[in-house]
Amino acid sequence: MTLRIAVLDDYQKVAAAMADWRSIGDDAEVVFFDDHLADPNAVAARLAPFDVICIMRERTPIDAALIARLPQLKLLVTSGMRNAAVDTRALAARGIPFAGTGMLGGPTAELTWGLILALLRRIPVEDRGMRAGGWQATVGTGLEGKTLGVLGLGRLGGRVVRVGKAFTMDVIAWSPNLTAEKAAGQGARLVSKEQLFAQADVLTIHMVLSARSRGLVGAADISRMKESAILVNTSRGPLVDEAALIDALRRRRIAGAAIDVYDIEPLPADHPLRGLDNTVLTPHLGYVTAENYRQAYAEMVEDIVGWRAGEPVRMIAPG
């Protein structure tokens, strides 16, 4: 009997070349989908025939309603070792095992600095101007001596801090459980949440999205920021009150925002963020590197092979 495997949201059409899918077995049929379906009925209809579904973290929601409509599903595999868009309880109720993969931390931290520099030095604007025949249309802002505010000083936040120190920035940080000792160990100074937003010239977010952190950055926080400050989000869109951020950008209450993540992904074509000239926007590229894809897709294959052999690896939930 054929083992049918769906690989979802392969936007760049590269998943097939990133791993040896043939090693799963001659009886395995792997289908790669490069489009994104938002309609739950369309998603259920597409996935109903598949035994194994491979997803990139938090691209397609796998909720209880969808799981109930997937009679053939025997294994779910995600990139990363957590996925807030998956209902693990619904999987467990059906006895469906859930496996994950490793992912590199460096790419998101690297993109964070790419976005910061792109916004402050107006690189996208100047690039477009050069291609149109122009020359020097803007005046950028430097980083030396400025204050970097880091919201969330975990693994990724710590990487961002080290680069900020190399730019000779003063680094301050806050998160709900951060201590002064831990902040100092990462090269930052612990401040209150209010001080973080009021003092930062660059405010960058590196928090995990959860029920507690959803909406963590609200209108009151954004209102405390300097008019010359920028906000950077490469973590998750719902951490920030999107309406409040758009309002602040429209009113020039802050200088700008560099954003890689959104409340709705892919970002709708008519979304108001697309029309603001004081933003730099990227389509959730934080983890999108060849190195990360090779690891994630190769380990998806390993997860499937191990599961078939009765020797599961990297299980998030055993089913």
C-alpha positions as CSV (number, residue, x, y, z in Angstrom):
1,M,0.0,0.0,0.0
2,T,1.3,3.5,-0.9
3,L,2.3,5.8,1.9
4,R,1.0,9.3,0.9
5,I,3.0,12.2,2.2
6,A,2.0,15.9,1.8
7,V,4.6,18.7,2.1
8,L,2.8,22.0,2.7
9,D,3.6,25.6,1.9
10,D,6.7,25.0,-0.2
11,Y,6.5,28.6,-1.3
12,Q,9.9,28.7,-3.1
13,K,9.5,25.2,-4.6
14,V,12.7,24.0,-3.1
15,A,11.6,21.3,-0.6
16,A,12.1,18.4,-3.1
17,A,15.8,19.3,-3.6
18,M,16.5,19.9,0.1
19,A,16.4,16.3,1.3
20,D,16.5,12.7,0.0
21,W,12.8,12.0,0.1
22,R,13.4,8.7,-1.9
23,S,15.0,7.3,1.2
24,I,11.5,7.0,2.8
25,G,10.8,4.0,0.6
26,D,9.8,3.0,-2.9
27,D,6.2,2.8,-1.7
28,A,6.1,6.4,-0.6
29,E,4.5,9.1,-2.7
30,V,5.5,12.6,-1.8
31,V,3.4,15.6,-3.0
32,F,4.8,19.1,-2.6
33,F,2.3,22.1,-2.4
34,D,3.7,25.5,-3.2
35,D,0.6,27.5,-2.6
36,H,-1.2,28.5,0.6
37,L,-4.8,27.7,1.2
38,A,-6.6,29.8,3.8
39,D,-10.1,28.3,3.5
40,P,-10.5,25.4,6.0
41,N,-12.7,23.4,3.7
42,A,-10.1,23.6,0.9
43,V,-7.3,22.6,3.3
44,A,-9.3,19.6,4.6
45,A,-10.2,18.5,1.0
46,R,-6.6,18.7,-0.1
47,L,-5.1,16.8,2.9
48,A,-7.8,14.1,3.5
49,P,-6.0,11.5,1.4
50,F,-2.6,11.8,3.1
51,D,-1.1,9.5,5.7
52,V,1.7,11.9,6.7
53,I,1.7,15.7,6.6
54,C,4.9,17.8,6.8
55,I,4.5,21.5,7.7
56,M,6.8,24.4,8.1
57,R,6.2,26.0,11.5
58,E,3.1,28.1,11.8
59,R,2.4,28.4,8.1
60,T,-0.8,26.2,8.0
61,P,-2.9,25.9,11.2
62,I,-3.5,22.3,12.1
63,D,-6.4,22.7,14.6
64,A,-8.9,20.3,16.1
65,A,-11.5,20.9,13.4
66,L,-9.1,20.1,10.7
67,I,-7.6,17.0,12.4
68,A,-11.2,15.6,12.7
69,R,-11.5,15.8,9.0
70,L,-8.3,13.9,8.2
71,P,-9.2,10.2,8.4
72,Q,-6.0,9.0,6.9
73,L,-3.6,11.0,9.0
74,K,-1.1,8.8,10.9
75,L,1.9,11.2,11.5
76,L,2.4,15.0,11.6
77,V,5.8,16.5,11.2
78,T,6.8,20.1,11.7
79,S,9.9,22.1,11.3
80,G,11.2,23.1,14.8
81,M,10.4,21.5,18.1
82,R,7.3,23.6,18.8
83,N,4.4,24.8,16.7
84,A,1.8,27.1,18.2
85,A,-0.5,26.5,15.2
86,V,-0.9,22.8,16.0
87,D,-3.5,21.4,18.4
88,T,-1.5,18.7,20.2
89,R,-4.4,17.7,22.3
90,A,-6.5,16.9,19.3
91,L,-3.6,14.9,17.8
92,A,-3.2,12.9,21.1
93,A,-7.0,12.2,21.2
94,R,-6.6,10.5,17.8
95,G,-3.4,8.8,18.8
96,I,-1.5,10.6,16.0
97,P,2.2,11.1,16.8
98,F,3.8,14.5,16.3
99,A,7.5,14.9,15.4
100,G,9.7,17.9,14.9
101,T,13.1,18.9,13.7
102,G,16.0,21.1,14.7
103,M,16.4,24.6,13.4
104,L,19.2,27.1,13.4
105,G,19.0,30.2,15.6
106,G,21.4,32.4,13.6
107,P,19.3,33.3,10.5
108,T,16.6,35.2,12.4
109,A,19.1,37.2,14.4
110,E,21.0,38.0,11.1
111,L,17.8,39.1,9.4
112,T,17.0,41.3,12.4
113,W,20.1,43.3,11.8
114,G,19.5,43.4,8.0
115,L,16.1,44.9,8.7
116,I,17.5,47.5,11.2
117,L,20.1,48.6,8.8
118,A,17.7,48.6,5.8
119,L,15.3,50.9,7.7
120,L,17.7,53.3,9.3
121,R,19.9,53.7,6.2
122,R,16.9,53.7,3.9
123,I,18.5,51.0,1.7
124,P,15.3,49.9,-0.1
125,V,14.4,53.5,-0.9
126,E,17.9,54.3,-2.2
127,D,18.0,51.0,-4.2
128,R,14.7,51.9,-6.0
129,G,16.0,55.4,-6.6
130,M,19.3,54.2,-8.1
131,R,17.4,51.9,-10.5
132,A,15.2,54.8,-11.6
133,G,18.3,57.0,-12.3
134,G,18.4,58.9,-9.0
135,W,21.2,59.7,-6.6
136,Q,21.2,60.3,-2.8
137,A,17.6,61.0,-1.9
138,T,17.7,60.3,1.9
139,V,19.8,61.0,5.0
140,G,20.2,57.8,7.2
141,T,20.6,57.3,10.9
142,G,23.6,55.6,12.5
143,L,23.8,53.1,15.3
144,E,26.9,54.1,17.2
145,G,26.1,55.4,20.7
146,K,22.3,54.7,20.2
147,T,20.3,52.6,22.7
148,L,19.2,49.1,21.6
149,G,16.2,47.8,23.5
150,V,15.7,44.1,23.5
151,L,12.3,42.7,24.4
152,G,13.1,39.0,25.2
153,L,16.6,38.1,26.1
154,G,16.7,34.4,25.2
155,R,18.8,32.6,22.6
156,L,17.9,34.9,19.7
157,G,17.9,38.0,21.8
158,G,21.3,37.2,23.1
159,R,22.7,36.9,19.5
160,V,21.2,40.3,18.6
161,V,22.7,41.9,21.7
162,R,26.2,40.8,20.7
163,V,25.9,42.5,17.4
164,G,24.5,45.6,19.0
165,K,27.6,45.7,21.3
166,A,29.8,45.5,18.2
167,F,28.1,48.6,16.9
168,T,29.0,50.2,20.3
169,M,25.3,50.6,21.2
170,D,24.1,50.8,24.8
171,V,21.9,47.7,25.3
172,I,19.0,47.5,27.6
173,A,16.5,44.6,28.0
174,W,13.3,43.5,29.6
175,S,11.2,40.4,29.6
176,P,8.7,39.1,32.2
177,N,11.2,36.8,34.0
178,L,14.5,38.4,33.2
179,T,16.9,39.1,36.1
180,A,19.6,41.7,36.3
181,E,22.2,39.0,36.6
182,K,21.0,37.2,33.4
183,A,20.8,40.5,31.5
184,A,24.4,41.4,32.5
185,G,25.6,38.0,31.5
186,Q,24.3,38.7,28.0
187,G,25.9,42.2,27.9
188,A,22.7,44.1,28.6
189,R,21.2,46.2,31.4
190,L,17.9,45.2,32.9
191,V,15.3,48.0,32.9
192,S,11.5,48.1,33.4
193,K,9.2,47.5,30.5
194,E,8.2,51.2,30.6
195,Q,11.9,52.3,30.5
196,L,12.6,49.9,27.7
197,F,10.1,51.5,25.3
198,A,10.9,55.1,26.5
199,Q,14.7,54.8,26.1
200,A,15.2,52.6,23.1
201,D,16.3,54.1,19.8
202,V,15.9,50.6,18.3
203,L,13.3,48.3,19.9
204,T,13.6,44.7,18.8
205,I,11.2,41.9,19.8
206,H,12.4,38.3,20.5
207,M,9.6,36.6,22.5
208,V,7.8,33.3,22.0
209,L,4.1,33.7,21.2
210,S,1.9,32.3,23.9
211,A,-1.4,33.0,25.5
212,R,0.5,35.2,28.0
213,S,2.6,37.1,25.5
214,R,-0.1,37.7,22.8
215,G,-0.6,41.5,22.6
216,L,2.4,42.1,24.9
217,V,3.3,45.3,23.0
218,G,0.2,47.5,23.2
219,A,-0.7,51.1,22.3
220,A,0.5,52.4,25.7
221,D,4.0,50.8,25.1
222,I,4.2,52.3,21.6
223,S,3.1,55.7,22.8
224,R,6.2,55.7,25.2
225,M,8.6,55.4,22.3
226,K,10.7,58.3,21.0
227,E,9.5,59.9,17.8
228,S,12.9,59.0,16.3
229,A,12.7,55.4,17.4
230,I,12.0,52.3,15.3
231,L,10.3,49.0,16.2
232,V,11.5,45.7,14.8
233,N,9.6,42.4,14.9
234,T,11.1,39.2,13.7
235,S,9.3,37.0,16.3
236,R,5.5,36.7,15.8
237,G,3.0,39.3,14.6
238,P,0.4,38.9,17.4
239,L,2.9,39.9,20.0
240,V,2.2,43.5,18.9
241,D,-1.1,45.3,18.7
242,E,-1.1,45.7,14.9
243,A,-3.8,48.4,14.8
244,A,-1.9,50.5,17.4
245,L,1.4,50.1,15.5
246,I,-0.2,51.1,12.2
247,D,-1.8,54.2,13.8
248,A,1.6,55.2,15.3
249,L,3.3,54.8,11.9
250,R,0.6,56.8,10.0
251,R,0.8,59.6,12.5
252,R,4.6,59.5,12.5
253,R,4.4,59.0,16.2
254,I,7.5,56.7,15.7
255,A,10.0,56.9,12.9
256,G,9.4,53.5,11.5
257,A,9.0,49.8,11.8
258,A,10.8,46.8,10.2
259,I,8.5,43.8,10.2
260,D,9.0,40.2,9.2
261,V,5.9,38.6,10.9
262,Y,2.2,39.4,10.8
263,D,-1.1,38.6,12.3
264,I,-2.3,37.0,9.1
265,E,0.2,35.2,6.9
266,P,0.7,35.5,4.0
267,L,0.0,39.2,4.4
268,P,-3.1,40.2,2.4
269,A,-2.4,42.2,-0.8
270,D,-4.5,45.1,0.4
271,H,-3.1,45.2,4.0
272,P,-2.5,48.8,5.2
273,L,1.1,48.0,6.2
274,R,2.0,47.6,2.5
275,G,1.1,51.2,1.9
276,L,3.2,52.9,4.6
277,D,6.5,54.5,3.5
278,N,8.2,54.4,6.9
279,T,8.4,50.6,7.0
280,V,10.6,47.8,5.7
281,L,8.6,44.6,5.2
282,T,9.8,41.1,4.5
283,P,7.6,38.0,4.1
284,H,8.6,35.9,7.2
285,L,12.1,35.3,6.1
286,G,13.7,35.0,9.5
287,Y,14.3,31.2,9.3
288,V,14.4,31.0,5.5
289,T,17.9,30.1,4.6
290,A,19.3,27.2,2.6
291,E,21.1,25.9,5.7
292,N,17.9,25.9,7.8
293,Y,15.8,24.3,5.0
294,R,18.4,21.6,4.5
295,Q,18.3,20.7,8.2
296,A,14.6,20.9,8.6
297,Y,13.6,18.9,5.5
298,A,16.3,16.3,6.0
299,E,15.2,15.8,9.5
300,M,11.5,15.5,8.4
301,V,12.6,12.6,6.2
302,E,14.5,11.1,9.2
303,D,11.4,11.5,11.3
304,I,9.3,9.6,8.8
305,V,11.8,6.8,8.3
306,G,12.2,6.4,12.1
307,W,8.4,6.3,12.6
308,R,8.0,3.7,9.8
309,A,10.8,1.5,11.4
310,G,9.2,1.7,14.8
311,E,12.0,3.8,16.1
312,P,10.6,7.3,16.3
313,V,12.9,10.3,16.7
314,R,12.4,13.9,17.8
315,M,8.9,13.3,19.0
316,I,7.1,16.4,20.3
317,A,4.1,14.2,21.3
318,P,4.1,10.4,21.0
319,G,0.4,10.1,20.0
